[in-house]
Amino acid sequence: MGGIYLGKSVQIKIKKMKLNYLIIGLFFCFKCYSQDNTIFIIFEDRNDLLVEKRILNLGSEMKTIHYKYFFSSDKNDCESKNDNFWLRFSKYDDFDKLNAKEETLNFKINKSFIKKNKKILFSKKKFDNMGYCDTIEMLRKAQHIFLIDLEDIVNDKVTIKKVTLQEELSSPEKPVEIKEIKN
């Protein structure tokens, strides 16, 4: 038994309706949970020495992008020895997800999203105003962190990527002694 063929124009309208429902759902979630659970971050690398983007490409299936944020010493407002953190995006979160072909959430949306939500989007400038400790605390508490890389804007569409926080480990206060093991 075959399905009912609706015609190309009807199929396109159905796809647009599904996309509209996805966008409405996203905005609903964004408005309800942006304060506590979900954070949206703008990444722009306009010759700023305090942000960095690194791409690690281990084949098309294992592409990883690291977004690094540095804080100058006067912006590190706590006892922490760290002064930076990474946000990591990978096509698959881990090898189990790769095997199951469950890609990390990322989607395209109209770039007007940025202008309409500018007040609640986090940028490097907002992080600097908050200070290192408050920024890290906020990111640790977030259930979901999404990043908007301004280099990813194509045809008025911006890609929003789900990222994970990776704090940089500070170097130990005492040097670690490495001993050679003899057989």
Secondary structure, DSSP 4 states (H G I P E B T S, - for coil): -------HHHHHHHHHHHHHHHHHHHHHHHHHHTTTTEEEEEE--SS-TTEEEEEEESSGGGEEEEEEEE--GGG--SS-S--EEEEEEESSSSHHHHHHT-PPPEEEEETHHHHHTGGG-B-HHHHHHH-HHHHHHHHHH-SEEEEEEGGG-BTTEEEEEEEEEEEPPPPPSSPPP------
